Amino acid sequence: MHLARLFDSSRTTDGGYSLEALTSDPKIMSQGNSDDDVELISGKMSMKSIFGKKKLKKDGTEEKIITLPPVDVLQREERRSWIRYSALDAVNTLKLFNRLKEKLMHVPWFLKDSIQGTMYNFYEKCWRPFGVLLVKMESEGILVDKVHLSKIEKLAVGDKQIVADKFRRWASKYCEDAKYMNVGSNTQIRQLLFDDTSRRGRIEMNFELKPLSKLFKVLNTEKIFEEGKKAPLKYRTIHLHKICEGLQTDMYTASRFPSLSADALKVFARNIPSNQIYWIDNACSDGYVTEEGIMDDHKLSDIGTDYEDCSYGTAFEAFGGGNKGRELPWGR
């Protein structure tokens, strides 16, 4: 996996760095380095493809769902197949290592503008020893300053809450129930920005005047009573809808939903000057926060924020530019 990471650090979909995905990739498993030389080696097969069985309905017909027996059952009842599967795993791992070693031996290792050897040399000199060190740290343990870590944890938890509240205040201006949303939920964030039911390549026509909303269950932190209930329930239902029609993305997940990865969010935010991020994010200071939230545009200008130097992303114009664009929770 470390060799594969050095060879290609962008494998985020289609199996990533699993043995099955790597041994099925022509770029990795081809003999030599020529694009024309693509003699492939049979890749690892998944356990589900070998041992999986379709679930049976009550009437005896097969369902679409494929189930996998526990490993100890497979080792007893499918002994020969299990031995072949395990042996092929070992063989494929060795062949994968040899292919990646060959690939990296043709990639130069640069350090301070000079070639130090190949990337396989880098692996042997730096990554392997570091892996050994990590194993020792995990087995023997390390000394840490528990008091210092406790203080840092409290600061981090407080900062996280401040940022979450800031995002909810901003989003609730466009969608009222966003004040109760779980900001750690990609599904809820995606619903706000893109409509979580939308996928790439599928166009949905909506002739209603109001945006379509989707229901979500969230913790009932406000202890709101539902009609007919004598006590507040643990969870409550909120309605979230798309808050911006103009926000577009070219990045999608393997399931073809709009991506919310760090790279995708950077396209929306881009580079905001550090002084602006500091003043806007410094919500701990009462001097820069009102009951409505962060200081208005005029007061921020008074403390040194130069908007002319900002390099805003696509969200700035999508939300109308100007003050509306600047009040977005940048960088988060």
VENCORMO-V369988 format. One record per pair of residues at least 24 apart in sequence whose ideal C-beta (glycine too) atoms are under 10 Angstrom apart, sorted by the first residue. I is the first residue (numbers start at 1). GAP is how many residues later the second one is. D is the distance in Angstrom with one decimal. If there is no record, write none. Layout:
BEGIN
i->I gap->GAP d->D
i->I gap->GAP d->D
END
This chain:
BEGIN
i->1 gap->95 d->9.6
i->1 gap->99 d->9.7
i->2 gap->98 d->9.2
i->2 gap->121 d->6.6
i->2 gap->125 d->5.2
i->2 gap->126 d->7.9
i->2 gap->128 d->9.1
i->2 gap->129 d->6.9
i->3 gap->25 d->9.6
i->3 gap->93 d->8.3
i->3 gap->94 d->6.8
i->3 gap->96 d->9.1
i->3 gap->97 d->3.9
i->3 gap->98 d->6.8
i->3 gap->100 d->8.3
i->3 gap->101 d->6.3
i->3 gap->116 d->8.8
i->3 gap->117 d->7.8
i->3 gap->120 d->6.2
i->3 gap->124 d->8.4
i->3 gap->125 d->10.0
i->4 gap->24 d->7.1
i->4 gap->92 d->7.9
i->4 gap->93 d->9.8
i->4 gap->95 d->9.7
i->4 gap->96 d->6.0
i->4 gap->99 d->9.5
i->4 gap->100 d->9.7
i->5 gap->95 d->9.8
i->5 gap->118 d->9.7
i->5 gap->122 d->8.7
i->6 gap->94 d->8.1
i->6 gap->97 d->9.2
i->6 gap->98 d->6.0
i->6 gap->101 d->8.1
i->6 gap->103 d->9.6
i->6 gap->113 d->5.4
i->6 gap->114 d->8.3
i->6 gap->116 d->7.2
i->6 gap->117 d->6.0
i->6 gap->120 d->10.0
i->6 gap->121 d->7.3
i->7 gap->92 d->9.3
i->7 gap->93 d->5.8
i->7 gap->94 d->9.9
i->7 gap->96 d->5.5
i->7 gap->97 d->6.1
i->7 gap->100 d->7.7
i->7 gap->112 d->7.7
i->7 gap->113 d->9.9
i->7 gap->116 d->9.9
i->8 gap->92 d->9.8
i->8 gap->95 d->9.4
i->10 gap->253 d->9.8
i->12 gap->241 d->9.3
i->12 gap->242 d->8.7
i->12 gap->247 d->9.4
i->12 gap->249 d->7.6
i->12 gap->251 d->9.3
i->13 gap->239 d->9.3
i->13 gap->240 d->7.4
i->13 gap->241 d->4.4
i->13 gap->242 d->9.6
i->13 gap->246 d->9.8
i->14 gap->240 d->6.7
i->15 gap->31 d->9.6
i->15 gap->239 d->9.3
i->16 gap->238 d->10.0
i->18 gap->26 d->8.2
i->18 gap->28 d->9.0
i->19 gap->24 d->8.4
i->19 gap->25 d->4.8
i->19 gap->27 d->9.7
i->19 gap->70 d->6.9
i->19 gap->73 d->6.5
i->19 gap->74 d->6.5
i->19 gap->77 d->7.0
i->20 gap->24 d->4.5
i->20 gap->25 d->7.3
i->20 gap->26 d->5.6
i->20 gap->27 d->9.5
i->20 gap->29 d->9.3
i->20 gap->69 d->9.6
i->20 gap->72 d->8.9
i->22 gap->70 d->8.9
i->22 gap->71 d->9.5
i->22 gap->74 d->5.7
i->22 gap->77 d->8.9
i->22 gap->78 d->8.1
i->23 gap->65 d->9.8
i->23 gap->66 d->9.6
i->23 gap->68 d->9.9
i->23 gap->69 d->4.9
i->23 gap->70 d->8.4
i->23 gap->72 d->7.4
i->23 gap->73 d->5.4
i->23 gap->76 d->8.7
i->24 gap->68 d->9.8
i->25 gap->71 d->9.6
i->25 gap->74 d->9.6
i->27 gap->72 d->9.8
i->27 gap->76 d->8.6
i->28 gap->68 d->7.2
i->28 gap->71 d->5.7
i->28 gap->72 d->6.6
i->28 gap->75 d->7.0
i->29 gap->63 d->9.2
i->29 gap->66 d->7.6
i->29 gap->67 d->7.3
i->29 gap->70 d->5.6
i->29 gap->71 d->9.5
i->30 gap->69 d->7.8
i->30 gap->72 d->10.0
i->30 gap->73 d->9.2
i->31 gap->68 d->8.2
i->31 gap->71 d->8.8
i->32 gap->67 d->9.7
i->32 gap->70 d->7.6
i->32 gap->71 d->9.5
i->32 gap->74 d->9.4
i->33 gap->69 d->7.6
i->33 gap->70 d->6.8
i->33 gap->72 d->9.6
i->33 gap->73 d->5.5
i->33 gap->74 d->9.7
i->41 gap->50 d->9.1
i->41 gap->51 d->7.6
i->41 gap->54 d->5.6
i->41 gap->55 d->8.7
i->41 gap->57 d->10.0
i->41 gap->58 d->8.1
i->42 gap->46 d->8.1
i->42 gap->49 d->9.5
i->42 gap->50 d->7.9
i->42 gap->53 d->9.5
i->43 gap->45 d->9.6
i->43 gap->49 d->6.7
i->43 gap->52 d->9.5
i->43 gap->53 d->8.9
i->44 gap->41 d->9.1
i->44 gap->44 d->6.9
i->44 gap->45 d->6.2
i->44 gap->47 d->9.4
i->44 gap->48 d->4.8
i->44 gap->49 d->8.4
i->44 gap->52 d->8.6
i->45 gap->40 d->7.5
i->45 gap->43 d->7.5
i->45 gap->44 d->9.3
i->45 gap->47 d->9.3
i->46 gap->39 d->9.8
i->47 gap->24 d->8.5
i->47 gap->27 d->7.9
i->47 gap->35 d->9.5
i->47 gap->38 d->7.2
i->47 gap->42 d->9.9
i->50 gap->24 d->9.2
i->50 gap->28 d->8.5
i->50 gap->31 d->6.5
i->50 gap->32 d->9.0
i->50 gap->34 d->8.8
i->50 gap->35 d->5.9
i->50 gap->38 d->9.8
i->51 gap->26 d->9.6
i->51 gap->27 d->6.1
i->51 gap->30 d->7.1
i->51 gap->31 d->8.1
i->51 gap->34 d->7.9
i->155 gap->129 d->9.7
i->158 gap->126 d->7.7
i->159 gap->122 d->8.6
i->159 gap->124 d->9.0
i->159 gap->125 d->8.0
i->160 gap->24 d->9.3
i->161 gap->122 d->9.9
i->162 gap->119 d->8.0
i->162 gap->120 d->9.3
i->162 gap->121 d->4.7
i->162 gap->122 d->6.6
i->162 gap->127 d->9.6
i->163 gap->118 d->7.3
i->163 gap->120 d->8.0
i->163 gap->166 d->7.3
i->163 gap->168 d->9.5
i->163 gap->169 d->5.5
i->164 gap->165 d->9.7
i->164 gap->168 d->9.0
i->165 gap->118 d->7.9
i->165 gap->128 d->9.2
i->166 gap->114 d->8.5
i->166 gap->115 d->7.9
i->166 gap->117 d->6.0
i->166 gap->123 d->9.5
i->166 gap->127 d->7.2
i->166 gap->128 d->7.3
i->166 gap->163 d->5.7
i->166 gap->166 d->7.9
i->167 gap->25 d->9.7
i->167 gap->161 d->9.5
i->167 gap->162 d->4.8
i->167 gap->165 d->6.6
i->168 gap->161 d->9.6
i->169 gap->114 d->9.9
i->169 gap->123 d->8.2
i->169 gap->124 d->5.0
i->169 gap->125 d->8.6
i->169 gap->158 d->9.7
i->169 gap->160 d->9.0
i->170 gap->73 d->9.7
i->170 gap->123 d->7.6
i->170 gap->124 d->9.1
i->170 gap->149 d->9.7
i->170 gap->157 d->6.4
i->170 gap->158 d->6.8
i->170 gap->159 d->5.5
i->171 gap->69 d->8.8
i->171 gap->72 d->6.6
i->171 gap->157 d->10.0
i->171 gap->158 d->8.5
i->172 gap->71 d->9.8
i->173 gap->70 d->8.6
i->173 gap->120 d->9.4
i->173 gap->151 d->9.0
i->173 gap->154 d->8.5
i->174 gap->37 d->9.5
i->174 gap->67 d->8.6
i->174 gap->68 d->9.0
i->174 gap->69 d->3.6
i->174 gap->70 d->7.4
i->174 gap->145 d->8.6
i->174 gap->150 d->9.8
i->175 gap->36 d->8.4
i->175 gap->38 d->8.2
i->175 gap->63 d->9.2
i->175 gap->64 d->8.0
i->175 gap->65 d->5.9
i->175 gap->66 d->5.6
i->175 gap->67 d->8.4
i->175 gap->68 d->5.2
i->176 gap->62 d->9.1
i->176 gap->63 d->8.3
i->176 gap->64 d->9.7
i->176 gap->65 d->9.8
i->177 gap->36 d->8.4
i->177 gap->38 d->9.7
i->177 gap->39 d->8.5
i->177 gap->41 d->8.9
i->177 gap->59 d->9.6
i->177 gap->60 d->9.1
i->177 gap->61 d->3.9
i->177 gap->62 d->5.1
i->177 gap->63 d->6.0
i->177 gap->64 d->8.7
i->178 gap->60 d->8.1
i->178 gap->61 d->9.7
i->178 gap->62 d->6.4
i->178 gap->63 d->9.3
i->178 gap->65 d->7.7
i->179 gap->43 d->9.2
i->179 gap->59 d->8.9
i->180 gap->36 d->9.1
i->180 gap->38 d->5.6
i->180 gap->39 d->8.6
i->180 gap->40 d->8.6
i->180 gap->41 d->7.4
i->180 gap->42 d->7.0
i->180 gap->44 d->9.0
i->180 gap->56 d->7.2
i->180 gap->57 d->9.8
i->180 gap->58 d->5.1
i->180 gap->60 d->9.5
i->181 gap->35 d->7.1
i->181 gap->37 d->6.4
i->181 gap->57 d->6.5
i->181 gap->59 d->6.3
i->182 gap->34 d->7.7
i->182 gap->35 d->9.4
i->182 gap->36 d->5.4
i->182 gap->37 d->7.7
i->182 gap->56 d->9.4
i->183 gap->146 d->9.6
i->183 gap->149 d->9.0
i->185 gap->31 d->7.7
i->185 gap->33 d->8.5
i->185 gap->55 d->9.8
i->186 gap->67 d->9.2
i->186 gap->71 d->8.9
i->186 gap->72 d->9.9
i->186 gap->73 d->9.3
i->186 gap->74 d->5.0
i->186 gap->75 d->9.6
i->187 gap->27 d->8.7
i->187 gap->29 d->7.7
i->187 gap->53 d->9.4
i->187 gap->70 d->9.1
i->187 gap->73 d->9.5
i->188 gap->26 d->8.7
i->188 gap->28 d->5.8
i->188 gap->30 d->8.2
i->188 gap->50 d->8.8
i->188 gap->52 d->5.9
i->189 gap->51 d->9.3
i->189 gap->69 d->9.9
i->189 gap->71 d->5.9
i->189 gap->76 d->9.5
i->190 gap->24 d->9.9
i->190 gap->50 d->9.8
i->190 gap->52 d->9.6
i->190 gap->63 d->9.5
i->190 gap->67 d->6.5
i->190 gap->68 d->6.1
i->190 gap->69 d->9.0
i->190 gap->70 d->6.1
i->191 gap->25 d->7.7
i->191 gap->48 d->9.9
i->191 gap->49 d->4.7
i->191 gap->50 d->7.3
i->191 gap->51 d->7.0
i->191 gap->52 d->9.2
i->192 gap->48 d->6.0
i->192 gap->49 d->7.8
i->192 gap->50 d->6.8
i->192 gap->51 d->5.3
i->192 gap->52 d->8.1
i->192 gap->55 d->9.8
i->193 gap->49 d->7.2
i->193 gap->50 d->7.2
i->193 gap->51 d->6.5
i->193 gap->54 d->5.7
i->193 gap->56 d->8.5
i->193 gap->65 d->7.2
i->193 gap->67 d->7.9
i->193 gap->72 d->9.8
i->193 gap->75 d->8.4
i->193 gap->122 d->8.6
i->193 gap->125 d->9.2
i->194 gap->48 d->6.6
i->194 gap->49 d->9.9
i->194 gap->50 d->8.6
i->194 gap->53 d->7.0
i->194 gap->54 d->9.0
i->194 gap->55 d->7.4
i->194 gap->63 d->8.0
i->194 gap->64 d->4.4
i->194 gap->65 d->9.9
i->194 gap->66 d->9.1
i->195 gap->45 d->9.6
i->195 gap->46 d->7.7
i->195 gap->47 d->4.4
i->195 gap->48 d->9.9
i->195 gap->50 d->9.8
i->195 gap->63 d->9.0
i->196 gap->44 d->8.5
i->196 gap->46 d->8.9
i->196 gap->61 d->7.3
i->196 gap->62 d->8.8
i->197 gap->45 d->9.8
i->197 gap->60 d->9.3
i->198 gap->44 d->8.6
i->198 gap->58 d->9.4
i->198 gap->59 d->7.7
i->198 gap->60 d->7.3
i->199 gap->53 d->8.0
i->199 gap->54 d->9.4
i->199 gap->56 d->7.4
i->199 gap->57 d->4.4
i->199 gap->58 d->5.9
i->199 gap->59 d->8.5
i->200 gap->49 d->9.2
i->200 gap->50 d->9.3
i->200 gap->51 d->9.8
i->200 gap->52 d->4.9
i->200 gap->53 d->9.4
i->200 gap->55 d->9.7
i->200 gap->56 d->4.6
i->200 gap->57 d->7.9
i->200 gap->58 d->7.7
i->201 gap->51 d->9.3
i->201 gap->55 d->6.7
i->202 gap->54 d->8.2
i->206 gap->36 d->9.6
i->210 gap->31 d->7.8
i->211 gap->29 d->9.8
i->211 gap->30 d->4.1
i->211 gap->31 d->5.1
i->211 gap->32 d->7.9
i->211 gap->33 d->10.0
i->211 gap->34 d->8.6
i->212 gap->29 d->6.3
i->212 gap->30 d->7.4
i->213 gap->25 d->9.2
i->213 gap->26 d->4.2
i->213 gap->27 d->6.2
i->213 gap->28 d->4.0
i->213 gap->29 d->8.7
i->214 gap->24 d->9.5
i->214 gap->25 d->7.3
i->214 gap->26 d->5.8
i->214 gap->27 d->7.2
i->214 gap->28 d->9.3
i->215 gap->24 d->6.2
i->215 gap->25 d->8.2
i->216 gap->24 d->6.0
i->243 gap->76 d->8.4
i->244 gap->71 d->7.8
i->244 gap->74 d->5.4
i->244 gap->75 d->5.8
i->244 gap->76 d->9.0
i->245 gap->73 d->8.2
i->246 gap->68 d->8.6
i->246 gap->69 d->9.1
i->246 gap->71 d->7.2
i->246 gap->72 d->4.0
i->246 gap->73 d->7.7
i->246 gap->74 d->8.6
i->247 gap->67 d->6.9
i->247 gap->68 d->6.1
i->247 gap->70 d->9.4
i->247 gap->71 d->4.2
i->247 gap->72 d->7.6
i->248 gap->66 d->6.8
i->248 gap->70 d->7.5
i->249 gap->65 d->8.1
i->265 gap->48 d->8.7
i->265 gap->50 d->9.1
i->265 gap->66 d->8.8
i->265 gap->67 d->8.2
i->266 gap->47 d->7.2
i->266 gap->65 d->9.0
i->267 gap->46 d->5.6
i->267 gap->47 d->6.0
i->267 gap->48 d->8.6
i->268 gap->44 d->9.2
i->268 gap->45 d->4.7
i->268 gap->46 d->5.6
i->268 gap->47 d->4.0
i->268 gap->48 d->8.5
i->268 gap->50 d->8.0
i->268 gap->51 d->9.7
i->268 gap->60 d->8.2
i->268 gap->62 d->8.9
i->269 gap->42 d->9.7
i->269 gap->43 d->7.7
i->269 gap->44 d->4.8
i->269 gap->45 d->9.0
i->269 gap->46 d->6.6
i->269 gap->47 d->8.7
i->269 gap->59 d->7.7
i->269 gap->60 d->8.8
i->269 gap->61 d->5.0
i->269 gap->62 d->5.6
i->269 gap->63 d->8.1
i->270 gap->40 d->8.3
i->270 gap->41 d->5.0
i->270 gap->42 d->5.6
i->270 gap->43 d->3.6
i->270 gap->44 d->8.1
i->270 gap->45 d->8.8
i->270 gap->46 d->8.0
i->270 gap->60 d->8.5
i->270 gap->61 d->9.5
i->271 gap->38 d->9.5
i->271 gap->39 d->7.8
i->271 gap->40 d->4.4
i->271 gap->41 d->8.5
i->271 gap->42 d->8.4
i->271 gap->59 d->9.5
i->271 gap->60 d->9.1
i->272 gap->33 d->9.7
i->272 gap->35 d->9.8
i->272 gap->37 d->9.3
i->272 gap->38 d->5.8
i->272 gap->39 d->7.5
i->272 gap->40 d->7.3
i->272 gap->41 d->8.9
i->272 gap->44 d->9.7
i->272 gap->54 d->9.3
i->272 gap->56 d->9.5
i->272 gap->58 d->4.7
i->272 gap->59 d->6.0
i->273 gap->31 d->9.7
i->273 gap->32 d->7.4
i->273 gap->33 d->6.9
i->273 gap->34 d->8.8
i->273 gap->35 d->9.9
i->273 gap->36 d->5.3
i->273 gap->37 d->6.2
i->273 gap->38 d->8.5
i->274 gap->57 d->9.8
i->275 gap->25 d->9.8
i->275 gap->28 d->8.4
i->275 gap->29 d->5.9
i->275 gap->30 d->6.1
i->275 gap->31 d->7.8
i->275 gap->34 d->9.0
i->276 gap->24 d->7.5
i->276 gap->27 d->9.8
i->276 gap->28 d->9.0
i->276 gap->29 d->4.8
i->276 gap->30 d->8.1
i->276 gap->31 d->7.8
i->276 gap->33 d->8.6
i->276 gap->34 d->6.8
i->276 gap->50 d->8.5
i->276 gap->54 d->7.7
i->276 gap->55 d->9.4
i->277 gap->28 d->9.8
i->277 gap->53 d->6.5
i->277 gap->54 d->5.5
i->277 gap->55 d->9.5
i->278 gap->25 d->9.8
i->278 gap->26 d->9.8
i->278 gap->27 d->9.4
i->279 gap->24 d->5.9
i->279 gap->25 d->7.8
i->279 gap->26 d->6.1
i->280 gap->25 d->8.3
i->280 gap->46 d->8.6
i->280 gap->47 d->8.5
i->280 gap->48 d->9.6
i->280 gap->49 d->8.3
i->280 gap->50 d->7.1
i->280 gap->51 d->8.8
i->281 gap->48 d->8.7
i->281 gap->49 d->8.5
i->281 gap->50 d->7.5
i->281 gap->51 d->8.1
i->293 gap->34 d->8.2
i->294 gap->33 d->7.3
i->294 gap->35 d->9.6
i->296 gap->27 d->8.1
i->296 gap->31 d->9.2
i->297 gap->25 d->8.5
i->297 gap->26 d->5.1
i->297 gap->29 d->6.6
i->297 gap->30 d->8.2
i->298 gap->25 d->9.8
i->300 gap->26 d->8.3
i->300 gap->27 d->10.0
END
